[in-house]
Amino acid sequence: MSLADTLPSPRPSLRSAVLLAVALLAVSLSFLSRENPLVVFPRAWEVDLATPLGETMTFLARDFRIGPVQFSTVTRAIGWLISQPFELLAGVMAEGFSHYRIDAPTIYVPPLPWLGITSVFCLTAWWFGSVPLALWTGGCFFAFAVFGLWESAMLTLASVLIAVIVGSIGGIGLGILGYRSRRFNAALQPVYDILQTLPLFSYLVPMILFFGFGPVAALMATIVFALPPMARVTTEALRSLPRSVSEFGTIAGCSPFQLTWLVRIPAARQKLLLGVNQVIMLSLAVVIVASLIGAGGLGGDVLSALKSMRIGDAVAAGLAITLIAITIDRLSYAVAMQRREHGRADLPWHRRRAFGLSCTALVVASIAISPLAPAVHTWPEALTVSLGRYGNGVVQWIGTHFDAQISWLRDTALIVFLKPTKTFFLSVPWAGFVLVVATLGWILGGWRLALLGATVFLAIAVLGYWKKAMISLYLVALSVGSAMFIGTMLGVWAGLSNRAARVLIAVVDVLQTLPTFVYLIPVVMLFSIGDVPAFLAIVLYAIAPAIRYTCAGVRGVPQALIEGARMSGCDNRQLVTHVKIPLALPTILLGLNQVIMMAFGMLVITALVGSRGLEEVTLVAVARVAPGDGLLAGLAIAGMAIVCDRYVKALNRVIAYHLGLSVPR
Amino acid sequence: MEAQEKPSILECMDIWKVFGNNAQSLLSELGPNPDDNAFARHKLIAGVRGVSLKVRKGEIFVIMGLSGSGKSTLVRCMTGLHALTAGHMLIDGLDLAQLSDADLVHLRRRKISMVFQDFALLPHLTVLGNVAFPLRVQGIGRQAREDTALRMIELVGLKGRESYYPDELSGGQQQRVGIARSLTTQPDVWFLDEPFSALDPLIRRDMQTEFLRLQSMLTKTIVFITHDFDEAVRLADRMAVMKDGRIVQIGRPEDLILSPADEYIENFTRNIPKNKVLRVRSIMDARTAPNNDVALPAEACLCDVAERVITGKGHHPVVDAEGTVVGALHRSDLAQYLV
């Protein structure tokens, strides 16, 4: 099949005719007055779906019964099931266990000593990774203790652990089903797409309804969020196994069960573990945001500090989140990439079990020493350093000394970039917008794409979210534009210079490890709340793939082509402009797709710093426990994100086709 | 010639494998011998077209074909990895299509095994674990299966590497593991799908020698797939050449070289050093009486007797294993095969 078959674009002559007509129509629409129903979507045409949807969900959560079984009993049972291992782990790592008795003193079993936990993590880092990783891990955990963030950090870690375990098991199960049945997999894809683009806050409301306010609801939200990527990774990992591995299993006479669990899953274990690494990072990001519905831990610390404008404390907790994120990322990566070596089976049993034995020994020793040296168990209060107090001081100092500069920066950004873009998006007639979206879709990918784009935006208008959606879209468009502009330039630089690449890729690595929530802290610290900090947070978060993909694209140009261009007489500048950048374009566009997705991911969080689009609706819905609005606004954001994704992918196909390249994946 | 007397253990009866939607019903509509256009019209891809062959007990049967010729598809039909679109595949008299899932599993566990081009070793198991794996899925106890596996590992010359992981071994060593693993269940029929294609030429040669050594000890029935005509000629008792899903010619390597069925086969045979393949028996003159006393064994390779024939005069007597004279050979008979 040639590439031309895969491009469903219309004929060029027809295409230009339609383009002209649409342009004329769109322009003429913008001359209409604002009273015209084609410019501002009339109230009378809007449909209130939020109220009935909310009522349905409340009914589900409160009164719905399947036969004699009340639905809420089922959800409560699930919640109880999840809460058991969580409470156990949280007790062991952070809070200890209290047993209250009416006529006797409360029995309190303390959690594991901090030194015990720290040494186990250090040992793990050394065993699977390296000495530097062990030192880094030890340093981080030591910092948690010294800065008085121990309990919160451990609580966060415990939540992540439980969410990852449950999420991975469920994800692998779904992934296997998706691998076995192509039809099942195809049916799940759009569900995964929506689940992955649905704003976090939209998850939270139904979770509150079903599981009540608290850590269990937060955990459930995290698990649901982490399931789709794990399922996708699993299906993909199984598919990418060499065909012969499955064939061998069959020829060896495996039953279907043996084929899955003895052959395929173990053979794909490395890719699965890398998937788990992704799930860990996602779970961390979500667990932190889920502090909004009572997850506690470091996210809770940041949130309460932000609420009372103790920015220094927020920064301290944010730093701790950063450290945890980097540590568990590197740690789980080291475990995933661990290479097996021969000779272990010949060792005596205590050497084969050395890792487990030493871990146990360290924990037991730390417990045994605790009564003699309490500092081993709990870091002494007197030696705790409050980073927050210094932080608050620093923030105040910045505030008083650089107020003028910061305000100038903020106001300029607002007046020069943000306000005009916002005004533009808000003044575009809805009918013209939908028309242009549809035409664009038709040109890029045929009528199916056009239908998708038009439907999503039409639905947004009908649901009464048009204005909010435009505010979201303006913020995303501006941030994506800026991130792409800066990111591609940095990426080209990194593509051409090895030294730049080393530094930039290291920075990008860290940027991509940080949970979304962390980005809010510095921007709030400097710019308070509003569209400017929201814009900056999105750019910071979304710039990483722009740099990474551009760099990879520029570096990925085949050596033979570069030599060919040189022999045809290109000088260095021509080599970059005529060969490297054009050939890197499909890869850069792949980056654009990632940038847009990440921008949407960050956008929903920026509601916390006062952005006013659809994301605000989802956040307000959490506070008011308004499931209908939260879900619909969330679906609207998800819809816009999916439309952007499909359009950019279609654009990528078209460009790659015109460059005569194969479409990158 | 003895091979012909042995019963066949594998039999392909007019096997068709066609990929695409509704392949089975479309194939029966298209009639007995549809052409390429008919397949293209229905968006079908024909992998194997009407292949019939018999593999005899204890012989090395090589299926040779270039990539896309359908040889891999054919071997997957023979092992039941692919369901047939049409035709019958008999192993030891059992029709694969008629077998229940449980019987098929039983057949695979006991009667057949396969070696793969890319080795298909399980990365999470040691050499020992890999070789013992087929016994493990049968539910055989650890001690028993590891004893058998260790014997197989020794057989392929990997003793001492039992606890290595596959990624610690070279390609040649990995394929030795693959071979050992396929022998642990003591199968009757041994399928090898391009087992040496992923190896360097020198290693490939060693592995072929090793393979012949193993076969001289085990005498399995072997179906060996390759894209390398030289390899086929070197290993085969009998061979089939495939092209576009069909078999072009079946026979002993000598038959193909002496009487290629068409130009396609001739293209392959042209560069084969014929004196290393042909035996005295196949080029001797059975009607002429010998007139000197330097006897030549009938089963000897031409290259081994060439010097004697060239330096000798007249017609040499050709004798079989019992010493009976079966024909004569003159140096002029030999000349054309020495290039």
Interface residues (C-beta under 8 A of the other chain):
Chain A: P242 S244 V245 E247 F248 T250 I251 A252 G253 C254 S255 Q258 L262 V263 P266 A267 R269 Q270 R339 R340 E341 H342 G343 R344 A345 D346
Chain B: R76 T79 L81 V105 H106 R108 R109 R110 I112 S113 M114 F116 Q117 D118 F119 A120 L122 P123 H124 L125 T126 L128 F133 P134 R136 V137 Q138 R161 S163 Y164 Y165 D167 E168 T185 F191 D193
